C-alpha cells in the first residue's frame, strides 16, 4: 500500500469521524457515512470496514440521535457490509450487484418496515432513501472509474513494446 493511499484512506476516516461526531442533521450523517465508508474502501479494504464501525460514533456525539436510529444503524450497516463484501469479491463486474443489494435492502425495509413496526417511519422517508442511495451511487461510480482506469493502464503496459538489447 502506498503512502498516498494510506493518507487518503486515513483522511476519509477522519472526515467520517468528524461528521459523525459534530452536530448536524441525521440525513447528512447518513449520506456522509455511506459515501465516506465506500470511498475509504477504495484506498484499502480495511478502511471500508473501519468506516463501517465509525457509523456508531454518532451514538457518542453530544447530539441525541433520533429514536429510530437504533434500527437504522444496523440496517444501513448491514447493507453497507454486504456492499463491501460484494465489492471485494469480484471487482468491476460485481459493482452493479453491490449497488442493487444496497438499494434493495433500503427500499424493501422502507416499503415493508411499517408492516412489521408501524412506528418505524424513517426508512420509508424519501429523503432518507435518496441520501443513502445517492451516496452509494456516487461512491460506486468513483470505484468503477478507478477500476476501469487501472484496467486500461494495465492493458497498455502489457501491449507496450519491450526494448531489446542487441
Secondary structure, DSSP 8 states (H G I E B T S, - for coil): --HHHHHHHHHHHHHHHHHHHS---HHHHHHHHHHHHHHHHTT-HHHHHHHHHHGGGGGTSSS---TTHHHHHHHHHHHHHHHHHHHHHHGGGGHHHHHHHHHHHHHHHHHHHHHH-TT--GGG-HHHHHHHHHHHHHHHHHHHHHHHHHHHHHHHHHHS------
